Amino acid sequence: MRFDAKQLREMSKSVRAHALDAIRHAGSGHVGIVLGAADIITAIYANFLRVGVDKFVLSAGHGSALLYSVLSLAGYDVGDLESFRKIGGLPGHPEFGIDGVFATTGPLGQGVGNAVGLALAEKIKGGDGVVYCLCGDGDLSEGVAAEAIAFAGRYDLDNLVLIWDDNGVTIDGAALVDVDMPGRMAAAGWNVKYVDGNNFADLNRALRGVTGRGAPTFVDAKTIIGRDSRLAGMSAAHGLDLSDPEMMVLVAKNISYDGDFLWATIADEKHEKYSPKFSKIKTNKIPVPDLGDVTSTRELSGAYLESLRASGADLIGASADLGHSTNVKTKSSVDIVAPDFRGNYINFGVREHAMGAIMNGMLAGGVRVYGSTFLVFSDYMRPAVRLAAMSGLPAIYVFTHDSIAVGADGPTHQPIEQLPSLRLIPNLNVYRPCNGAEVAHAWKSAIADVHHPSAIVLSRQKFNQIETPSNADLSRGAYIIHSATAHRVRVTIIATGTEVPLAVDVAKKLGDAVQVVSMPSVADFRRQDKKYKDKILAGFVVAIEAAASAPWFEFADAVVGIDSFGVSGDGRDVYAHFGFDTDAITRDILKKVK
């Protein structure tokens, strides 16, 4: 061991003192975990974590002051701890991009999934890095953690160490984790160890030689929340709202000049600030997919991916048990399996949420990945999608079966609000293409953007393909796909995806003063100047999309949408039942523009 128990005790006191002082200056924070788990994080950073090789994730993100404190002491450039929880300073929960922070955590369970992804990325890249993750009772109560734990056990991720801050307490009282949490972990294929989380000899024994044993390691570390405070071991210790004099006493009690000096010996070891590096994927020679006049966009996407694979693109594919339905598992897909981890495709099983969280970890670890499921199930992974957007991780989501035209599967499988709700997530690129050119543009744009995630929304059903004009600029988000022949445009119809051919049919019935605009990316169009917007949205504007109608009133005077759940039936009949009918829409527009 690099440091003995006596030295570690002084180093842990320093971690507590600096974290408590940050909380005191902020006037808020979580003191309980700082007092209870400082010994665990000290042992990891002082004796086990290899800077530039290994990674640490604080899944219990409310303990951010603890993480910032140890990072600052260990020489990471996190800034002034007194800026904690203040505008422009260190955020109240860890955020990816801060020096030494490998995952945006706080929403419980996400960090566990991120850690699994980081460990998987390391295996795929052939590295020997170890991923340590500190989680709490709340993390292990979340479904996403259970999904990720099961996945890690199946993939034998023996470079992953999950330490449970087992203090038995959550905000509302006793922690409601499984009756036998270690038993569940063993059943999921993990090696299980038990330690006193405040005993350095125990911690050193548990963390020594845990890797390379064919399975991930789970360490049950018993601790006392709010240790050494008047509320030690009580649920009130989670937030531990203490007066300034009380906080000053705790800070003074933990100040250790010896501890600061020992940390300085680690801080002297220089390191480069980490940021994931992705291989450049060339798409300029990938052809626009053409599968005939009547096809689905999921098939067009699959054809594009097949060409991309054939080009040798360094891109991992994945799906939550639906790879053949979403057309992301192509002929050249090779499943990644333990122990060699070669290949280019992952079957996550029916684990949408874990897929999203694990993808975030893989991306943070420098592995480019896309994942797929049905659009209606994007709700299951939405928290992970949101964190990808917040973290600037270039995840690519392929969401198929995008409308009521799913048909006989019924309203449970017919998305209504999912598409507009994805468009509401800041920094998320959302594309709903209508043909091969737009599918290719969506993929190329998603691959080129290494700072934002992208969602490509695709149809299950086949439909008529309307050709994109050769002079159209798809980067603007919207363009005229069917031009009016009259001198003055009287009506503009906006449509996306499968509704574009319907809009063109309506335009033809309405006459030569009507144009149709395809808008595969609402966000890209929103960024255009007024001159372009006015040209595109001339006259009376009608939006047609098989989704919730309200957001379209940003651009349109009238909307043909759906503001109820779907029904079971043949897809074409369901489409017509909700008013997506050429004659009905034509009559309605004529009434409005007279």
C-alpha positions as CSV (number, residue, x, y, z in Angstrom):
1,M,0.0,0.0,0.0
2,R,1.1,3.5,-0.8
3,F,-0.2,4.9,2.5
4,D,-0.8,3.2,5.8
5,A,-3.9,3.4,7.9
6,K,-2.6,6.2,10.1
7,Q,-1.7,8.3,7.1
8,L,-5.1,7.6,5.4
9,R,-6.9,8.7,8.5
10,E,-5.2,12.1,8.3
11,M,-5.9,12.3,4.6
12,S,-9.5,11.5,5.1
13,K,-9.8,14.3,7.7
14,S,-8.5,16.7,5.1
15,V,-11.1,15.5,2.6
16,R,-13.9,16.1,5.2
17,A,-12.6,19.5,6.3
18,H,-12.4,20.9,2.7
19,A,-15.8,19.4,1.7
20,L,-17.5,20.7,4.9
21,D,-16.0,24.1,4.4
22,A,-17.4,24.2,0.8
23,I,-20.8,23.3,2.1
24,R,-20.5,26.0,4.8
25,H,-19.7,28.7,2.2
26,A,-22.6,27.5,0.0
27,G,-25.1,27.5,2.8
28,S,-26.4,24.1,1.6
29,G,-25.3,20.7,0.6
30,H,-25.2,17.1,1.9
31,V,-23.1,16.8,5.0
32,G,-24.2,13.2,5.9
33,I,-22.3,11.4,3.1
34,V,-19.2,13.7,3.6
35,L,-18.9,12.5,7.2
36,G,-19.8,8.9,6.5
37,A,-18.1,8.0,3.2
38,A,-14.9,10.1,3.2
39,D,-12.8,7.2,4.3
40,I,-13.9,5.1,1.2
41,I,-13.1,7.8,-1.3
42,T,-9.8,8.5,0.4
43,A,-8.7,4.9,0.2
44,I,-9.6,4.7,-3.5
45,Y,-7.8,7.9,-4.6
46,A,-4.8,7.5,-2.3
47,N,-4.0,3.9,-2.7
48,F,-5.7,2.4,-5.8
49,L,-6.7,4.8,-8.5
50,R,-4.1,5.2,-11.2
51,V,-4.3,8.7,-12.6
52,G,-4.8,8.7,-16.3
53,V,-5.7,5.0,-16.3
54,D,-8.5,4.3,-13.8
55,K,-11.7,6.2,-13.4
56,F,-14.0,7.0,-10.5
57,V,-17.8,7.7,-10.7
58,L,-19.8,9.1,-7.8
59,S,-23.2,7.7,-8.4
60,A,-24.4,9.1,-5.1
61,G,-24.1,12.6,-6.7
62,H,-25.5,14.5,-3.8
63,G,-22.1,13.9,-2.2
64,S,-20.5,16.2,-4.8
65,A,-18.7,18.3,-2.2
66,L,-16.9,15.1,-1.1
67,L,-15.8,14.4,-4.7
68,Y,-14.7,18.0,-5.4
69,S,-12.7,18.0,-2.2
70,V,-10.7,14.9,-3.0
71,L,-10.2,16.0,-6.6
72,S,-8.9,19.3,-5.4
73,L,-6.5,17.8,-2.9
74,A,-5.3,15.2,-5.5
75,G,-4.3,17.9,-7.9
76,Y,-7.2,18.1,-10.3
77,D,-8.1,21.6,-11.6
78,V,-11.7,21.9,-10.2
79,G,-11.5,25.5,-9.3
80,D,-12.4,27.2,-6.0
81,L,-14.3,25.0,-3.6
82,E,-15.9,28.1,-2.2
83,S,-17.7,28.5,-5.5
84,F,-19.7,25.3,-4.7
85,R,-23.4,25.6,-5.5
86,K,-23.0,29.2,-6.8
87,I,-23.6,30.5,-10.3
88,G,-20.6,29.9,-12.5
89,G,-19.0,27.7,-9.8
90,L,-19.0,24.0,-8.9
91,P,-22.5,22.6,-9.5
92,G,-24.6,21.0,-6.7
93,H,-24.2,17.6,-8.4
94,P,-21.2,16.4,-10.4
95,E,-21.2,17.3,-14.1
96,F,-19.1,15.6,-16.8
97,G,-16.4,17.9,-18.1
98,I,-15.1,19.1,-14.7
99,D,-11.6,17.9,-14.4
100,G,-11.7,14.4,-12.9
101,V,-15.5,14.0,-13.2
102,F,-16.4,11.2,-15.6
103,A,-20.2,11.2,-15.3
104,T,-23.0,13.6,-14.7
105,T,-24.7,12.1,-11.7
106,G,-27.3,13.1,-9.1
107,P,-30.5,11.4,-10.6
108,L,-30.0,8.2,-8.6
109,G,-28.9,5.0,-10.4
110,Q,-27.5,6.8,-13.5
111,G,-23.9,6.7,-12.2
112,V,-24.1,3.0,-11.8
113,G,-25.0,2.7,-15.4
114,N,-22.3,5.2,-16.4
115,A,-19.7,3.2,-14.5
116,V,-20.8,0.0,-16.3
117,G,-20.4,1.8,-19.6
118,L,-17.0,3.2,-18.8
119,A,-15.8,-0.3,-17.8
120,L,-17.3,-1.8,-21.0
121,A,-15.6,0.9,-23.1
122,E,-12.3,0.0,-21.5
123,K,-12.8,-3.6,-22.4
124,I,-13.7,-2.8,-26.0
125,K,-10.6,-0.6,-26.4
126,G,-8.4,-3.3,-24.9
127,G,-7.2,-1.2,-22.0
128,D,-6.5,-2.3,-18.4
129,G,-8.2,0.6,-16.6
130,V,-10.3,0.0,-13.6
131,V,-13.6,1.8,-12.9
132,Y,-14.5,2.5,-9.3
133,C,-18.0,3.6,-8.4
134,L,-19.4,4.7,-5.1
135,C,-23.2,4.3,-4.8
136,G,-25.7,4.6,-2.0
137,D,-28.9,3.0,-0.9
138,G,-30.9,5.3,-3.2
139,D,-28.9,4.3,-6.2
140,L,-29.5,0.6,-5.6
141,S,-33.2,1.2,-5.2
142,E,-33.5,2.5,-8.7
143,G,-34.5,0.3,-11.6
144,V,-31.8,1.6,-13.9
145,A,-29.1,0.4,-11.5
146,A,-30.7,-3.1,-11.3
147,E,-30.7,-3.2,-15.2
148,A,-27.1,-2.1,-15.4
149,I,-26.0,-4.5,-12.6
150,A,-27.5,-7.4,-14.5
151,F,-25.9,-6.4,-17.7
152,A,-22.4,-6.0,-16.0
153,G,-22.7,-9.5,-14.5
154,R,-23.6,-11.0,-17.9
155,Y,-20.7,-9.3,-19.6
156,D,-18.2,-10.4,-16.8
157,L,-16.9,-6.8,-16.4
158,D,-14.1,-7.7,-14.0
159,N,-12.6,-4.2,-14.3
160,L,-15.6,-2.7,-12.4
161,V,-15.7,-2.2,-8.6
162,L,-19.0,-0.9,-7.1
163,I,-18.7,0.2,-3.5
164,W,-22.0,0.5,-1.6
165,D,-22.1,3.2,1.1
166,D,-24.3,1.0,3.2
167,N,-25.6,3.2,6.0
168,G,-29.2,1.9,6.0
169,V,-30.7,5.4,5.8
170,T,-32.5,7.5,3.1
171,I,-34.3,10.8,3.4
172,D,-37.6,9.3,4.6
173,G,-36.1,6.8,7.0
174,A,-34.9,3.3,6.7
175,A,-33.4,2.4,3.3
176,L,-35.8,0.2,1.3
177,V,-33.2,-1.8,-0.6
178,D,-33.5,-5.5,-1.1
179,V,-33.7,-7.6,2.0
180,D,-30.5,-9.3,0.8
181,M,-28.7,-6.9,-1.5
182,P,-25.4,-8.8,-1.5
183,G,-27.3,-11.9,-2.3
184,R,-28.9,-10.2,-5.3
185,M,-25.5,-9.1,-6.5
186,A,-24.1,-12.6,-6.2
187,A,-27.1,-13.9,-8.1
188,A,-26.3,-11.3,-10.9
189,G,-22.8,-12.8,-11.2
190,W,-20.8,-10.4,-9.1
191,N,-18.0,-11.1,-6.6
192,V,-19.2,-9.8,-3.2
193,K,-17.1,-8.5,-0.3
194,Y,-18.0,-7.1,3.1
195,V,-16.1,-4.3,4.8
196,D,-16.3,-1.7,7.6
197,G,-16.4,1.4,5.4
198,N,-14.6,3.4,8.2
199,N,-11.8,0.9,8.7
200,F,-8.8,1.5,6.4
201,A,-7.3,-2.0,6.8
202,D,-10.6,-3.5,5.8
203,L,-10.9,-1.1,2.8
204,N,-7.4,-1.9,1.6
205,R,-7.9,-5.6,1.8
206,A,-11.3,-5.4,-0.1
207,L,-9.9,-3.1,-2.9
208,R,-6.6,-5.0,-3.4
209,G,-6.6,-7.4,-6.3
210,V,-10.3,-7.2,-7.2
211,T,-9.8,-7.1,-11.0
212,G,-9.2,-9.9,-13.5
213,R,-11.4,-12.4,-11.7
214,G,-13.9,-12.9,-14.4
215,A,-16.7,-10.9,-12.7
216,P,-17.3,-7.4,-11.4
217,T,-16.8,-6.8,-7.7
218,F,-19.4,-5.5,-5.2
219,V,-18.1,-4.1,-1.9
220,D,-20.7,-3.8,0.9
221,A,-19.2,-1.0,3.0
222,K,-21.0,-0.4,6.3
223,T,-20.9,3.2,7.3
224,I,-22.6,5.7,9.6
225,I,-24.3,8.6,7.8
226,G,-23.4,11.9,9.5
227,R,-20.7,10.2,11.5
228,D,-19.4,12.3,14.5
229,S,-22.3,14.7,14.3
230,R,-25.3,15.0,16.7
231,L,-27.5,13.3,14.1
232,A,-25.2,10.4,13.2
233,G,-27.1,7.4,11.9
234,M,-30.4,9.3,11.5
235,S,-32.3,10.1,8.3
236,A,-32.0,13.8,9.2
237,A,-28.2,13.4,8.7
238,H,-28.7,13.2,4.9
239,G,-29.0,17.0,4.4
240,L,-27.9,17.8,7.9
241,D,-28.9,21.4,8.1
242,L,-26.4,22.7,10.6
243,S,-25.8,26.2,12.0
244,D,-22.7,28.0,11.0
245,P,-21.1,27.6,14.4
246,E,-21.8,23.8,14.3
247,M,-20.3,23.6,10.8
248,M,-17.2,25.5,12.0
249,V,-16.7,23.0,14.9
250,L,-16.9,20.1,12.4
251,V,-14.5,21.8,10.0
252,A,-12.0,22.5,12.8
253,K,-12.3,19.0,14.1
254,N,-11.2,17.6,10.7
255,I,-8.4,20.0,9.7
256,S,-5.2,18.1,9.2
257,Y,-2.0,19.7,8.0
258,D,-0.4,16.3,7.8
259,G,-3.3,15.1,5.6
260,D,-2.9,18.2,3.3
261,F,0.8,17.4,3.0
262,L,0.2,13.8,2.1
263,W,-2.3,14.7,-0.5
264,A,0.2,17.2,-1.9
265,T,2.5,14.3,-2.7
266,I,-0.2,12.9,-5.0
267,A,-1.1,16.3,-6.5
268,D,2.6,16.7,-7.6
269,E,2.0,13.9,-10.1
270,K,0.9,15.9,-13.2
271,H,-1.9,14.7,-15.4
272,E,-3.6,15.9,-18.5
273,K,-7.3,17.0,-18.2
274,Y,-9.3,14.2,-19.6
275,S,-11.7,14.4,-22.5
276,P,-12.9,11.5,-24.7
277,K,-11.3,11.2,-28.1
278,F,-13.3,9.7,-30.9
279,S,-12.1,8.2,-34.2
280,K,-13.1,10.3,-37.2
281,I,-15.9,8.6,-39.1
282,K,-16.0,9.5,-42.8
283,T,-19.4,9.6,-44.4
284,N,-18.7,11.6,-47.6
285,K,-18.6,8.5,-49.7
286,I,-21.6,6.7,-48.1
287,P,-24.3,6.7,-50.8
288,V,-27.9,7.9,-50.2
289,P,-30.0,4.8,-49.7
290,D,-32.5,4.1,-52.5
291,L,-34.9,1.1,-51.9
292,G,-37.5,2.1,-54.5
293,D,-40.6,4.3,-54.6
294,V,-42.3,2.7,-51.6
295,T,-40.3,1.9,-48.5
296,S,-39.9,2.7,-44.8
297,T,-37.4,5.0,-43.3
298,R,-36.2,2.3,-40.9
299,E,-35.2,0.2,-44.0
300,L,-33.5,3.2,-45.5
301,S,-31.6,3.7,-42.3
302,G,-30.6,0.1,-42.2
303,A,-29.3,0.3,-45.7
304,Y,-27.3,3.4,-44.8
305,L,-25.8,1.7,-41.8
306,E,-24.9,-1.3,-43.9
307,S,-22.9,0.9,-46.2
308,L,-21.4,2.7,-43.2
309,R,-20.3,-0.6,-41.7
310,A,-18.8,-1.7,-45.0
311,S,-16.6,1.4,-44.9
312,G,-15.1,0.3,-41.7
313,A,-16.6,3.0,-39.5
314,D,-15.5,2.9,-35.9
315,L,-19.0,2.9,-34.5
316,I,-20.6,0.4,-32.0
317,G,-24.3,-0.5,-32.6
318,A,-26.8,-1.5,-30.0
319,S,-30.4,-2.2,-29.3
320,A,-32.7,-3.1,-26.4
321,D,-33.7,-6.5,-27.9
322,L,-35.1,-5.0,-31.1
323,G,-32.2,-4.9,-33.4
324,H,-33.9,-6.6,-36.3
325,S,-37.1,-4.6,-35.9
326,T,-35.2,-1.2,-35.8
327,N,-33.0,-2.3,-38.7
328,V,-29.8,-1.5,-36.8
329,K,-28.5,-5.0,-36.7
330,T,-27.1,-5.3,-40.2
331,K,-25.4,-8.2,-42.1
332,S,-22.0,-7.0,-40.9
333,S,-22.9,-6.7,-37.2
334,V,-20.8,-8.9,-34.9
335,D,-22.0,-9.3,-31.3
336,I,-19.6,-8.2,-28.6
337,V,-19.3,-10.9,-26.0
338,A,-17.0,-11.6,-23.0
339,P,-14.1,-12.3,-22.6
340,D,-12.6,-10.9,-25.8
341,F,-15.1,-8.0,-26.4
342,R,-14.4,-7.9,-30.1
343,G,-17.2,-7.0,-32.5
344,N,-19.4,-4.0,-33.2
345,Y,-22.8,-4.7,-31.8
346,I,-24.4,-5.1,-28.3
347,N,-27.7,-6.7,-27.4
348,F,-28.7,-4.9,-24.2
349,G,-31.7,-7.1,-23.7
350,V,-35.0,-5.5,-22.7
351,R,-33.2,-2.7,-20.8
352,E,-33.9,0.6,-22.4
353,H,-32.9,2.7,-19.4
354,A,-29.7,0.9,-18.7
355,M,-28.9,1.1,-22.4
356,G,-29.1,4.9,-22.3
357,A,-27.0,5.2,-19.1
358,I,-24.4,2.6,-20.2
359,M,-24.1,4.4,-23.6
360,N,-23.3,7.6,-21.7
361,G,-20.5,5.8,-19.9
362,M,-19.2,4.3,-23.2
363,L,-19.1,7.7,-24.8
364,A,-17.4,9.2,-21.8
365,G,-14.9,6.4,-22.2
366,G,-14.2,7.3,-25.8
367,V,-16.3,4.7,-27.6
368,R,-18.8,6.0,-30.2
369,V,-22.1,4.2,-30.0
370,Y,-25.7,4.3,-31.2
371,G,-28.7,2.5,-29.5
372,S,-32.2,1.7,-30.7
373,T,-35.7,0.9,-29.6
374,F,-39.2,1.9,-30.5
375,L,-40.1,5.6,-30.2
376,V,-42.8,5.0,-27.6
377,F,-40.2,3.3,-25.3
378,S,-37.9,6.4,-25.5
379,D,-39.8,7.3,-22.3
380,Y,-38.1,4.4,-20.5
381,M,-34.6,5.9,-21.2
382,R,-35.5,9.6,-21.2
383,P,-33.5,10.5,-18.0
384,A,-30.3,9.1,-19.6
385,V,-31.1,11.0,-22.9
386,R,-31.5,14.2,-20.9
387,L,-28.1,13.6,-19.2
388,A,-26.4,12.9,-22.5
389,A,-27.7,16.3,-23.7
390,M,-26.5,18.0,-20.5
391,S,-23.1,16.4,-20.7
392,G,-22.5,17.0,-24.4
393,L,-22.1,13.3,-25.2
394,P,-22.7,12.4,-28.9
395,A,-25.0,9.5,-28.4
396,I,-27.1,8.5,-31.4
397,Y,-30.6,7.1,-30.7
398,V,-32.5,5.3,-33.4
399,F,-36.2,5.4,-32.6
400,T,-38.5,3.5,-34.9
401,H,-42.2,2.7,-35.1
402,D,-42.8,6.4,-34.9
403,S,-46.6,6.9,-35.2
404,I,-50.1,5.6,-34.9
405,A,-49.5,3.8,-38.2
406,V,-48.0,1.0,-36.0
407,G,-51.7,0.0,-36.0
408,A,-52.8,-3.2,-34.6
409,D,-50.4,-3.2,-31.7
410,G,-52.6,-0.5,-30.2
411,P,-52.3,2.7,-28.3
412,T,-49.6,1.3,-25.9
413,H,-47.2,1.1,-28.9
414,Q,-48.4,4.2,-30.7
415,P,-46.3,7.3,-29.8
416,I,-48.2,10.6,-29.5
417,E,-46.3,12.9,-27.2
418,Q,-42.8,11.3,-27.5
419,L,-41.6,13.1,-30.6
420,P,-42.5,16.7,-29.5
421,S,-41.2,15.9,-26.0
422,L,-37.8,14.9,-27.4
423,R,-37.7,18.2,-29.3
424,L,-38.1,20.0,-25.9
425,I,-34.8,18.6,-24.6
426,P,-32.1,21.3,-24.9
427,N,-29.0,20.3,-27.0
428,L,-30.7,17.2,-28.5
429,N,-30.7,17.0,-32.3
430,V,-34.0,15.4,-33.4
431,Y,-34.5,14.3,-37.0
432,R,-37.6,12.8,-38.6
433,P,-36.7,12.1,-42.2
434,C,-39.1,11.4,-45.0
435,N,-36.8,9.8,-47.6
436,G,-33.3,8.5,-48.3
437,A,-31.7,11.9,-48.7
438,E,-33.0,13.0,-45.3
439,V,-32.1,9.7,-43.7
440,A,-28.5,10.1,-45.0
441,H,-28.4,13.7,-43.8
442,A,-29.7,12.7,-40.3
443,W,-27.0,10.1,-39.9
444,K,-24.2,12.3,-41.3
445,S,-25.2,15.2,-39.1
446,A,-25.4,12.9,-36.0
447,I,-22.0,11.4,-36.7
448,A,-20.4,14.8,-37.4
449,D,-21.7,16.3,-34.2
450,V,-19.4,15.1,-31.4
451,H,-20.8,17.6,-28.8
452,H,-24.5,16.8,-28.8
453,P,-26.7,13.7,-28.9
454,S,-29.0,13.0,-31.8
455,A,-32.3,11.1,-32.1
456,I,-33.2,9.7,-35.6
457,V,-37.0,9.0,-35.7
458,L,-38.1,6.4,-38.3
459,S,-41.2,4.7,-39.6
460,R,-42.1,1.1,-39.4
461,Q,-44.6,1.3,-42.3
462,K,-43.6,1.7,-46.0
463,F,-44.8,4.8,-47.7
464,N,-44.4,6.8,-51.0
465,Q,-41.1,8.4,-51.3
466,I,-41.1,12.1,-52.4
467,E,-37.7,13.1,-53.8
468,T,-35.7,15.9,-52.3
469,P,-34.9,18.6,-54.9
470,S,-31.2,18.7,-55.9
471,N,-30.8,22.3,-54.8
472,A,-32.3,21.8,-51.3
473,D,-30.1,22.7,-48.3
474,L,-31.0,20.1,-45.7
475,S,-28.8,21.7,-43.1
476,R,-31.4,24.5,-42.7
477,G,-33.7,22.0,-41.1
478,A,-36.6,22.7,-43.6
479,Y,-36.9,23.2,-47.3
480,I,-39.5,23.3,-50.0
481,I,-40.0,19.7,-51.2
482,H,-43.0,20.5,-53.4
483,S,-43.1,24.0,-55.0
484,A,-46.1,26.1,-55.9
485,T,-46.3,27.0,-59.5
486,A,-48.4,30.2,-59.0
487,H,-46.6,33.5,-58.6
488,R,-47.9,34.0,-55.1
489,V,-48.0,31.2,-52.4
490,R,-51.4,31.1,-50.8
491,V,-50.8,28.1,-48.5
492,T,-47.7,26.4,-47.1
493,I,-48.1,22.9,-45.6
494,I,-45.3,21.8,-43.2
495,A,-44.9,18.0,-42.7
496,T,-42.3,15.6,-41.4
497,G,-41.5,11.9,-42.1
498,T,-44.4,9.8,-43.3
499,E,-46.8,12.8,-43.5
500,V,-44.8,14.4,-46.3
501,P,-46.4,12.4,-49.1
502,L,-49.8,13.1,-47.6
503,A,-49.0,16.8,-47.5
504,V,-48.0,16.7,-51.2
505,D,-51.3,14.9,-52.1
506,V,-53.2,17.6,-50.3
507,A,-51.2,20.3,-52.1
508,K,-52.0,18.9,-55.5
509,K,-55.7,18.9,-54.7
510,L,-55.6,22.5,-53.4
511,G,-54.0,23.8,-56.6
512,D,-50.9,25.6,-57.9
513,A,-50.7,28.2,-55.1
514,V,-49.7,25.7,-52.4
515,Q,-46.2,24.6,-51.5
516,V,-45.1,21.8,-49.1
517,V,-42.2,22.1,-46.7
518,S,-40.4,19.1,-45.3
519,M,-39.0,19.9,-41.8
520,P,-36.8,17.0,-40.7
521,S,-35.2,19.1,-38.0
522,V,-37.3,21.7,-36.1
523,A,-34.3,22.9,-34.1
524,D,-32.1,23.5,-37.2
525,F,-35.0,25.5,-38.9
526,R,-35.5,27.5,-35.7
527,R,-31.9,28.8,-36.0
528,Q,-32.4,30.2,-39.5
529,D,-32.7,34.0,-40.2
530,K,-36.1,35.7,-40.7
531,K,-35.6,36.0,-44.4
532,Y,-35.3,32.3,-44.9
533,K,-38.2,31.5,-42.5
534,D,-40.5,34.0,-44.3
535,K,-39.7,32.4,-47.7
536,I,-40.4,28.9,-46.3
537,L,-43.5,29.8,-44.4
538,A,-45.4,31.9,-46.9
539,G,-49.2,32.4,-46.8
540,F,-51.5,30.5,-44.6
541,V,-49.4,27.8,-42.8
542,V,-50.7,24.3,-41.9
543,A,-48.6,21.7,-40.1
544,I,-49.3,18.0,-40.5
545,E,-47.7,15.5,-38.1
546,A,-49.0,12.3,-36.5
547,A,-48.1,13.6,-33.0
548,A,-49.3,16.1,-30.4
549,S,-50.4,19.3,-32.1
550,A,-49.6,22.1,-29.7
551,P,-45.9,22.7,-30.5
552,W,-46.6,23.3,-34.1
553,F,-48.4,26.5,-33.4
554,E,-44.9,28.1,-33.1
555,F,-44.9,28.1,-37.0
556,A,-48.4,27.2,-38.1
557,D,-51.9,28.8,-38.3
558,A,-53.6,25.4,-38.2
559,V,-52.4,21.9,-37.2
560,V,-53.5,18.4,-38.2
561,G,-52.2,16.4,-35.3
562,I,-53.3,14.0,-32.6
563,D,-54.2,15.0,-29.1
564,S,-55.5,11.7,-27.7
565,F,-54.1,8.2,-27.5
566,G,-54.3,5.9,-30.5
567,V,-56.5,2.9,-31.2
568,S,-56.0,-0.7,-32.3
569,G,-56.6,-1.5,-36.0
570,D,-55.0,-1.7,-39.4
571,G,-52.4,1.1,-39.6
572,R,-54.0,2.7,-42.7
573,D,-57.4,2.6,-41.0
574,V,-56.0,4.2,-37.8
575,Y,-54.3,6.9,-39.8
576,A,-57.6,7.8,-41.5
577,H,-59.6,7.5,-38.3
578,F,-57.5,10.4,-36.8
579,G,-58.1,12.6,-39.9
580,F,-54.9,11.9,-41.8
581,D,-56.9,11.7,-45.0
582,T,-56.2,13.7,-48.2
583,D,-59.8,14.7,-48.9
584,A,-60.6,15.5,-45.2
585,I,-57.6,17.7,-44.8
586,T,-58.2,19.4,-48.2
587,R,-61.8,20.3,-47.2
588,D,-60.6,21.6,-43.8
589,I,-57.9,23.9,-45.3
590,L,-60.3,25.3,-47.9
591,K,-62.8,26.3,-45.2
592,K,-60.0,28.1,-43.3
593,V,-58.5,30.0,-46.2
594,K,-61.7,31.3,-47.9
